[in-house]
Amino acid sequence: MKLYDVSLRRPGLSTSDRLVAVRRLDALGVAFVDGGRPARRFYRRAGIELRLRTATLIASGAPEDLTALITAETPAVAIVVQGHGFSEVREAVRRLVRAGRRVVVEARDFFDGWLSDPEHALEVVLTAAEAGAETVLLHDTAGGLWPDQIGEIVETIAETGVPVGFGCHDDGGSAAKQLFATEAGAGLVQGSYAVVRGGLDRAVSPSVHSAETGIAPVPCPRLEQTMSAQKAIGGVR
């Protein structure tokens, strides 16, 4: 299971602070560090100054941002899709792949879409994968599902053979949902493992409490290493 950090999508940090943050997240072993929108000056400096050992820098945007995503010159890009048609998703992924980029498709509101029309939701996943996306990240944007529901749906999608990931905006239950998703076959987990609040000053706890799952606390060794962020990532000033 790999970690995909989106802490730097948040506004407020200077370019220099972002560069420091990426280096520290790289030292933690995070697989992807998302710098956010592709037009930021940060990417120009990152291409010159960063020499990452573990992490891959990733720019993210919508299908209409393709030109800017390519210009950002990151090794990987995330296409955020929400309510887009099959042809638009297919063309966006193919164009980025032709440009030599690794592609993650972040399917927003995926789980709500699955509940209303599972065939359509599955077709979005298959279309993205067939076009060349290396991972389709299933996003629980509204946060309305329970962890066990997340696990059941992720397992169904993973059984198709498409590499899937998981992300959510539900801070209260995110750790539980991450655990259920990874147990069900998600190989990439998106989250703010180091949260930006005037600096990278804390890590999201990887512990899963009984109140979140209805069962005894569950350890997650792979996520536990992120707790060292509280020491490894002090305030970025």
N, C-alpha and C positions, 0 to 999 in steps of 0.2 A: 504494500500500500504506500502510495506517494502523497506528499502534502503539497497543496497549491495555495499559496498565501496571497490574499487580496487586501492586506492592510494598506498598501500604498495607493489603492484606488481612492482613498479618502483625501480630500483637499487639506491644505494648511501647512504642509512641510515644504521647506525650500529644496531646491535641486540638490544642494550639498548634503542636506539631511537624508534625502532619499537614497543617495549613493551610499552613505554610511549604513543605512538600514538594510539595503540589499546585501552588502558585504556580511552583515551580522546574521541575516537570515540564511545566507549561503553557508556560513559556519555551522548553523544548526542542522543542516542537511535537508532543507526544504527543496523540493524538486522544481517548483515553479514559483517565481516571484512576479506578480502582476503589477506593472507600473501605472496602469490605468489608461486613459485616453492617449492615442498615439501622437497627438500634436505637441505634447509637452517637450520643452527644451531638455528635460531630463534625459530623454533617449539619445540625444546627440552626444551629451557628455558620457552617458553610460557606455556607448559604443567605443569611446576612446579610453576611458579610465577604468572600467571594470574588467577584472580577470577572475571569473567565477570558477570554482572547483566542482561544485555540486549542483547549484541552482541554474535554471535556465530562465533568463529574463523574457517576459511575455507582455506584449501590448494587447489591449482589448478594446473592442469597439463593435459597432453594428455593421451589417452588410453594406450600408451606404458609406462606411469609412474605409473601404478597401484600399484606396490609393494612399491614404494616410498610414494605414497599417503596414503596407509594404514599405513606405518611405521611412518608417520608424526603424527598419532594419534589425528587428529583434529576431532571434532564431525561431521563435514560436509566436503564434498569435491566437487570441481567443475571439471567436465570433459570437456575439451575444444575440440570440434570436428569440423573438417573442411575437407570435402571430404572423410570422413570415411564411410565404408559400414555399412549396417544395422546390420549384425551379430557382427561386432566389437563393435558398440555402445551398442548393447544388452548385450553382454558378459561383457563389462566393467562396466556397471551399475549394472548388477546382482552380479558381484563379490564384488563390493563395498557395496552393500546392505547386502550381506551375511556377510560381515565383520563388520556390524553394523553402517555403515556410512549413514548419510543423503546425498543425491546426487542431485546436480544441474548440468544439462547438458547445457553447453554454446555452442550454435550452431552458429559458425562464418559464416559470409557471407550468413546468412539465407535468407535475403530479396532478394539478387541477385539470389540465388538459386530458390526462389519462383517465381521470374519473368521469369526465364528460364524453370522451370519444377515444377509447384506447387504440382503435385501429389507426386513427389519424396520428396520434402521438407516436405510435410505433413506427409509422411510415416516415415521420420526421427524423427519427433516430437512424433508420436504415438508409435514408437518403443521404444524410450527412456522412455516414460511414462509407457508403459506396462511392461517394465523391472524393474520399481520401482523408477524412478527419481521423486522427489517431485516437481520440477519445471524445465521447459525447457525454457532457456533464449534465446530469439531470438535476434541475434546480427546484427546490421546494420554496418558491419565492414568497407565497402567502403565509407559509408556516402553519397551515391548518390541519396537517396530518400527524398522526401518532407515529412514534418510531417503528412500531411493528408493521404499520401500513407501508411506511417507506421501504422497509426490508422486503416485504412481499412484492412490491412493484419493481424494485431494483433487481430482485432475483429473476423475475419474469423477463426483463429486458436483457440481463446478463446471459440468460440461457440462449439468446439468439446468436451469441458469439461476438457481439459488438463490444469493444472495450468501453466501459462506462465509468463515470465518476459521479460524485454527489456534492451538492452545495445547498446551503439554506441561509435564510436571514433570521431564523428563530434562535436568538441568543439563549433563551431560556432552556431549550431542549436540544440545542445543536450537538452537544457531545453524545447524547443518547442516539440521536438520528444518525450521526456519523458511524457509531458502532454498528448499528443495525444495517446500515448501507454497506459497510465494508464486509461484514459477515455474509451479506447477500451477494457479494461479487464486485462491488465498486473498488476499482484499483487506484483511483485518484480522489482525494477528499479536499474540497475547497473550504477555506475559512480564514478568519483573521487570527492567525496563531500568535501574532504579536500585534496588539491593537494600538493604532495611532491616536494618541490623545496628548497633543503638545509634545510629541516624542514617543518613541516606542518604549512604553514604560510598564507593560504588563503582558502576560501571556494568557490566552484563554485556557481555563482549566480543562484538562482532558478527563477528569474523573466523571463518572456517571453515577448519579445519586438515585436512591430508591424512589424518590418522589418523581423522577423523570421517567422511570421505566416500569415501576411497579414491582421490581425485583431487587435483590440485594445489589449493592454497588459492584460494578463490573470494572476490572482493571483493563487498561488499554496500553500495553507496553510501547507500541509505536508512537502513540501520541504523548506519552509521559515525558519523552525527551524534550518536548516543547516547553515544559515547565522551567527548564534551565534558561529560557529566554528572560526570565525575570532578573537573572544575574548577567547573562551574556549580553542582553540588550538592555543597557541602562537607558536613561533619558537621552535621546538624541538631541543635541543642542547645536 
